[in-house]
C-alpha cells in the first residue's frame, strides 16, 4: 500500500509540475501579446491623434486635442477592463492536481476502511 501511495504522489507531483509550466507559458503569452498590442495601438492612436489635430489646426485645435484625449482615456479603460476580465476568467492554478489528490485521498480512505 505504501508503494502505491508513493506512486500516486509521484504522479500528482508530475501533474502539478506540468500545470505550473502550462500556466507560466500562458502568462508569458498574455504578457507578450498584451505588450505588442499596446505598442501597436499606441502608435496607431498617436498617429490618428496627430492627423485629427493637423486637420483641425486652423479652426478647432483645442477641441481636437480634447477629443483625442477623451478617445485615449476611453480606449485605456476598455483595455484595462479586458485585462481584468482575462485574469478573472483564467483557470485556478493546480486545480487538476488538487482534484486528483482529493480522489486519491478518498480512494486511500476507502481502501483502509475495507481492510479494517
Beta strands, then each sheet from edge to edge (+ up, - down):
end
